[in-house]
Amino acid sequence: MSSKTLGIVGGMGPLATAMLFEKVTTLTRVSKDQDHIRVLIDSNPMIPDRTAHIVADGEDPRPALTATATHLQTMGADFLIMPCNTAHYFYDDITKDLTIPFLHMVNETAAYIGTHFPDTQNVGVLATEGTCQAGVYDKALTQQGLTPLTPDAPMQKHVTDLIYGIKAGEKIPIDGFMQAVASLKTQGATCFVLGCTELSVAQKLYGFSGPFVDPLTVIAEAAIRFAGKQSVSVI
């Protein structure tokens, strides 16, 4: 049976993009190659840093984000997803001229938590400084009746160091990141969003476990369903 063609607005970063493609592939229930979803990927690492623009007036990433999404639409994608949490701050600008659906990873993740963590009230958001400062997850979580919690400045630095260490291809100690998690637990967080796709990569590299929600897995399963396929659910 044919399915919708998926387009991935990627490159933020390239490893997270590769991981998302792997998840879409491994989580699709198939019996042969032809059962898989057709996937178009534009892994564009030249998109300017999203956090740098939000917190430090760096180069505006919106033109490159919009061009990448439009390119995938022109190539024949029927719908889009984007493996970058921070970039969802610009979602309305990216999608305003598109004529195809663009699944919203942040909203999908918040909805997943609301459904699958019924006893959770406080959600720890582990993400870039840009995502936290811009409140990318705040509205989505609040709409689910949840309270977002973010690390204080010293703990946020630990999270940021891990994110940018992975972007640089470095395997840095994870102790500081886990301190940030522990700090949020003392504030009442009982569930944690890996709100940067480099943290999704980190979970695979370091193998840490717990009540962590991986938006890459959430959006991969959402894309599989939207494409008209069944998933081998792991969440």
Helices and strands as residue ranges (DSSP letters): E 6-10, H 14-27, G 33-35, E 39-43, H 50-56, H 62-75, E 79-81, G 86-90, H 91-95, H 105-116, E 122-126, H 129-134, H 138-143, E 147-149, H 153-167, H 175-186, E 191-194, H 197-206, E 212-213, H 215-226
